[in-house]
Amino acid sequence: MAPLSNRGIDDDLSQTLKEAQSGDQLAWEKLFREYYPKVRRVVRRKMGHSMRSVYDSTDFASDVMKSLAANLGRLDFPSSEHLVAFLAQVAEQKVVDEYRRRRTLKRDVTRERRIEAASTPVQLASDEPTASQLAQANEAEAILLSQRDEIERTIIDLRRQGHDNNDIADKTGWNIRKVQRFLKRLHDSLHSGGR
């Protein structure tokens, strides 16, 4: 049989839980004031230094209290010690789950780096072609143009300037189908590796 003083606390807890379950805001505030600091202490103990630099223990403690609110109808706590043990277990599990999530290969915290005000600026990737890509393109263009007659070079130059097949046919005197076939063969030869 429980001691009388403990029984009074447990009866008070049962009453507060019932009131909170029915939506009484004051009962929730009472539960929160009583158990939130305990949950936060558990979270602080379970969080390592690396996690403390990224997360605040209040976030985990708030999540634990949300879990309590969401599942209160399905839970039964015979004493305040049982409630504290449940909250501590939920808090510990939330910290462990987050630690595991951060340690997966996709989100590995060891890959994270601080952005510091360094003397060398951070180089961002550009959509522009690199110098070697430009050199290769210029070399391919020179080879391509050297193997063509005057009209074919004109067609290539007009296409590079953005003219459509009709304009090219008008300016060169070629039939539009002949222009299309030439540009297709040229395209195919470039993409198959031949020149």
C-alpha positions as a printed NumPy array, in Angstrom:
array([[   0.   ,    0.   ,    0.   ],
       [   1.34 ,    3.437,   -0.937],
       [   2.17 ,    5.941,    1.78 ],
       [  -0.533,    8.502,    2.45 ],
       [   1.527,   11.481,    1.242],
       [   2.356,    9.663,   -2.023],
       [  -1.266,    8.68 ,   -2.494],
       [  -2.28 ,   12.363,   -2.275],
       [   0.253,   13.293,   -4.971],
       [  -0.884,   10.434,   -7.181],
       [  -4.559,   11.358,   -6.757],
       [  -3.682,   14.959,   -7.63 ],
       [  -1.77 ,   13.739,  -10.728],
       [  -4.666,   11.536,  -11.811],
       [  -7.077,   14.425,  -11.442],
       [  -4.775,   16.8  ,  -13.347],
       [  -4.312,   14.258,  -16.151],
       [  -8.075,   13.768,  -16.455],
       [  -8.634,   17.522,  -16.592],
       [  -5.878,   17.933,  -19.177],
       [  -7.343,   15.117,  -21.219],
       [ -10.685,   16.88 ,  -21.273],
       [  -8.978,   20.041,  -22.606],
       [  -8.505,   22.113,  -19.443],
       [  -5.77 ,   24.67 ,  -20.245],
       [  -4.89 ,   25.25 ,  -16.581],
       [  -4.307,   21.519,  -16.094],
       [  -1.947,   21.468,  -19.087],
       [  -0.063,   24.449,  -17.73 ],
       [   0.277,   22.711,  -14.378],
       [   1.606,   19.525,  -16.03 ],
       [   3.951,   21.563,  -18.168],
       [   5.357,   23.575,  -15.235],
       [   5.837,   20.415,  -13.204],
       [   7.332,   18.025,  -15.759],
       [   8.923,   20.14 ,  -18.497],
       [  12.068,   21.027,  -16.452],
       [  12.564,   17.344,  -15.613],
       [  12.291,   16.356,  -19.258],
       [  14.707,   19.111,  -20.259],
       [  17.29 ,   17.847,  -17.737],
       [  17.026,   14.336,  -19.178],
       [  17.492,   15.684,  -22.691],
       [  20.54 ,   17.741,  -21.66 ],
       [  22.128,   14.654,  -20.086],
       [  21.524,   12.52 ,  -23.168],
       [  22.705,   15.055,  -25.759],
       [  26.382,   14.922,  -26.636],
       [  28.505,   18.008,  -27.205],
       [  28.173,   17.747,  -30.995],
       [  24.385,   17.732,  -30.751],
       [  24.295,   20.602,  -28.254],
       [  26.083,   22.812,  -30.774],
       [  23.304,   22.158,  -33.304],
       [  20.143,   21.603,  -31.227],
       [  18.547,   23.239,  -28.242],
       [  17.333,   20.936,  -25.482],
       [  14.088,   22.91 ,  -25.273],
       [  13.148,   21.691,  -28.762],
       [  13.386,   18.057,  -27.681],
       [  11.61 ,   18.735,  -24.392],
       [   8.778,   20.479,  -26.245],
       [   8.483,   17.502,  -28.604],
       [   8.206,   15.166,  -25.609],
       [   5.425,   17.248,  -24.122],
       [   3.651,   17.24 ,  -27.517],
       [   3.907,   13.449,  -27.555],
       [   2.342,   13.35 ,  -24.101],
       [  -0.505,   15.596,  -25.241],
       [  -1.105,   13.537,  -28.387],
       [  -1.182,   10.179,  -26.563],
       [  -2.677,   11.108,  -23.211],
       [  -5.968,    9.345,  -23.947],
       [  -4.182,    6.011,  -24.42 ],
       [  -1.822,    6.295,  -21.452],
       [  -2.351,    5.513,  -17.805],
       [   0.089,    6.563,  -15.082],
       [  -0.5  ,    5.063,  -11.638],
       [   1.986,    7.47 ,  -10.051],
       [   4.041,   10.541,  -10.807],
       [   7.157,    8.329,  -10.894],
       [   5.619,    6.37 ,  -13.764],
       [   4.87 ,    9.589,  -15.633],
       [   8.425,   10.863,  -15.113],
       [   9.85 ,    7.503,  -16.239],
       [   7.671,    7.575,  -19.36 ],
       [   8.68 ,   11.157,  -20.211],
       [  12.356,   10.361,  -19.611],
       [  12.133,    7.339,  -21.897],
       [  10.429,    9.34 ,  -24.65 ],
       [  13.009,   12.138,  -24.289],
       [  15.9  ,    9.7  ,  -24.494],
       [  14.408,    8.017,  -27.545],
       [  13.921,   11.349,  -29.343],
       [  17.57 ,   12.257,  -28.761],
       [  18.749,    8.816,  -29.908],
       [  16.549,    8.959,  -33.02 ],
       [  17.897,   12.373,  -33.974],
       [  21.469,   11.263,  -33.346],
       [  20.953,    8.259,  -35.619],
       [  19.257,   10.371,  -38.272],
       [  22.166,   12.792,  -38.316],
       [  24.706,    9.975,  -38.493],
       [  23.247,    8.339,  -41.582],
       [  25.398,    8.635,  -44.674],
       [  22.994,   11.069,  -46.268],
       [  23.135,   13.546,  -43.376],
       [  26.498,   12.709,  -41.845],
       [  27.401,   15.48 ,  -39.389],
       [  31.091,   14.89 ,  -39.988],
       [  30.547,   16.29 ,  -43.471],
       [  29.144,   19.537,  -42.111],
       [  31.598,   22.397,  -41.995],
       [  31.28 ,   25.756,  -40.356],
       [  31.224,   28.774,  -42.59 ],
       [  33.833,   31.031,  -41.134],
       [  34.866,   34.486,  -42.209],
       [  38.014,   33.219,  -43.865],
       [  40.538,   35.306,  -45.719],
       [  39.893,   33.311,  -48.897],
       [  36.418,   33.628,  -50.37 ],
       [  34.288,   30.54 ,  -50.927],
       [  34.377,   29.518,  -54.596],
       [  30.903,   28.697,  -55.882],
       [  30.32 ,   26.472,  -58.894],
       [  29.423,   28.283,  -62.103],
       [  27.2  ,   27.314,  -65.01 ],
       [  29.729,   28.846,  -67.407],
       [  32.048,   26.484,  -69.307],
       [  35.518,   25.975,  -67.9  ],
       [  38.643,   27.118,  -69.705],
       [  39.433,   23.582,  -70.845],
       [  35.885,   23.121,  -72.165],
       [  36.207,   26.351,  -74.154],
       [  39.569,   25.238,  -75.543],
       [  38.143,   21.877,  -76.613],
       [  35.143,   23.558,  -78.247],
       [  37.37 ,   26.003,  -80.131],
       [  39.587,   23.145,  -81.338],
       [  36.562,   21.11 ,  -82.484],
       [  35.163,   24.168,  -84.261],
       [  38.448,   24.79 ,  -86.094],
       [  38.627,   21.154,  -87.237],
       [  34.964,   21.177,  -88.239],
       [  35.257,   24.355,  -90.289],
       [  38.492,   23.288,  -92.003],
       [  36.767,   20.185,  -93.422],
       [  33.835,   22.083,  -94.979],
       [  33.339,   24.083,  -98.15 ],
       [  32.308,   27.746,  -98.16 ],
       [  28.525,   27.156,  -98.147],
       [  28.73 ,   24.618,  -95.307],
       [  30.849,   27.037,  -93.243],
       [  28.252,   29.742,  -93.91 ],
       [  25.453,   27.408,  -92.758],
       [  27.353,   26.578,  -89.563],
       [  28.04 ,   30.266,  -88.92 ],
       [  24.404,   31.27 ,  -89.532],
       [  23.164,   28.475,  -87.251],
       [  25.562,   29.615,  -84.516],
       [  24.141,   33.143,  -84.838],
       [  20.675,   31.729,  -84.157],
       [  19.104,   31.689,  -87.616],
       [  16.458,   29.055,  -88.313],
       [  16.504,   26.608,  -91.208],
       [  14.296,   28.819,  -93.438],
       [  16.638,   31.815,  -93.071],
       [  19.671,   29.629,  -93.756],
       [  18.041,   28.164,  -96.888],
       [  17.165,   31.676,  -98.153],
       [  20.701,   33.026,  -97.553],
       [  22.571,   30.042,  -99.038],
       [  20.256,   29.1  , -101.882],
       [  19.948,   25.541, -100.616],
       [  16.645,   23.747, -100.337],
       [  15.355,   23.668,  -96.733],
       [  15.389,   19.847,  -96.703],
       [  19.039,   19.882,  -97.771],
       [  19.861,   22.323,  -94.931],
       [  18.041,   20.094,  -92.442],
       [  19.872,   16.963,  -93.628],
       [  23.238,   18.71 ,  -93.464],
       [  22.621,   20.006,  -89.923],
       [  21.379,   16.577,  -88.79 ],
       [  24.467,   14.821,  -90.198],
       [  26.663,   17.458,  -88.596],
       [  24.9  ,   17.028,  -85.25 ],
       [  25.135,   13.228,  -85.433],
       [  28.824,   13.286,  -86.331],
       [  29.617,   15.637,  -83.434],
       [  27.728,   13.543,  -80.897],
       [  29.117,   10.221,  -82.139],
       [  32.686,   11.459,  -81.658],
       [  33.532,   11.731,  -85.329],
       [  34.352,   14.993,  -87.044]])
